[in-house]
Amino acid sequence: MKVSLILFLLILSHAQATPASPLSRVRALQADLAQARRHLTCRSALIALHSARRCRYAGLSPVEYLRLRRVCKTRSESRTSLTACKAIRCTACLSERRLLQRALEACRRIGWDSSGVRRKCPSVAYAKKELRLARARGCPPAPTRGVQRIESELETAVRRAANRLGLRPPAYPLRVVESKRDVPDTVVVLLHGAGLTNTGLVPSAQSVVDEARGAVFRFVLPQAPTEFLTSANLSLPIWYDATGDLADGPWERGQILRAARNVHDLIRLQTEVFGIGKERVFVAGFSQGGSVAATVYLRYRVAAAILVSSFLPMRDSYPAEMTDASAAAPVVMFQGTADEMLPVEIARKTRDTLRRLGRDVRYVEYPGEKHALAGVVEDVTMRFFELASEVLGTDISCV
Ligand SMILES: *[C@@H]1O[C@H](CO)[C@@H](O)[C@H](O)[C@H]1NC(C)=O
């Protein structure tokens, strides 16, 4: 008894003497999170297969099946939907097909509109394929904690680690889009345009995350604060104020530099807390966001900069105020000639300035395209894959 107590105290004192470092805690939680998410992917593939089989058994089209499920969730107060819910439960145990049909009739009577149903109940073949893919990626056993719990533990661990390293907390609210399978090893900090939100960038980020091979991406999407933009005489989400024309200045110099510093802080969080090398951190931005990205690129170390329908503000401040940190990193610019917000001449001027500063500028001009570059989104994405493959030294394009 006494011996084991001493042993216990010894172990305890040893544990206290070598607490897990905040950084290794972050790494461990990231691995847990990737595992939990992989498990979840497998589970949803399984559920998809079950519901596909259920649809087929009940003789329902996928849309009809989903319609019933929606009735269950959204109209449980009405008697009609109660019947539907009972029917669903019956379908769940693969019985009572007739009751289901009756419930479906009831749905039609209450005029359920199927046009709003976007998700599809998958075909059995499709669901089987999904499951096969999920299994090929490895289906780990169920973790002891759920994804959400690990996410919140990770958030705390990241805050602690950042604090320990003396990093300031993020200056902007963030949205993160990252791989659901593996621990990210490549980061893109992507900045939205003036008057817009980071939410609009989620689909583009998601498609890169999903399609990339050989690199595991995390997109960090900060949201600019809503402030007064003098040139527009309006309050909008902006990174900095411009008193004259947004693209040609004059600009609020202090605000631009502060935004660039804030973005650099986000980059440091990625490199120092998550241990991702600076040679794997891209900074990208659309319109005003791109002008902050350009400023970051000229002052701090990044792997490459991507400017979409954008420009370099404070052109006269360089080369005096730039550093060599990213001197070897390329910058790619995408610009439409029919841009109604940012005249193409300003983008060309930016290209020339950056070249004069000795930078490796890849300038892509799209004839007839407007500010949003809506007609060439796929080309822009493909060129991003090319750039990233070159910079990372691995072919990451989807096959
Ligand atoms: C700015 O907007 C306000 C309110 O809409 C308006 O009263 C004011 O005249 C505008 N100022 C300028 C310089 O256009």
The ligand as an ORCA input file, in Angstrom:
! r2SCAN-3c Opt
* xyz 0 1
  C     -22.822     61.457    -47.754
  O     -24.040     60.820    -47.445
  C     -24.888     61.587    -46.643
  C     -26.057     60.715    -46.213
  O     -26.437     59.840    -47.242
  C     -25.306     62.835    -47.391
  O     -26.160     63.627    -46.582
  C     -24.072     63.623    -47.755
  O     -24.397     64.755    -48.533
  C     -23.083     62.746    -48.509
  N     -21.847     63.481    -48.672
  C     -21.252     63.647    -49.844
  C     -19.956     64.385    -49.823
  O     -21.701     63.183    -50.887
*
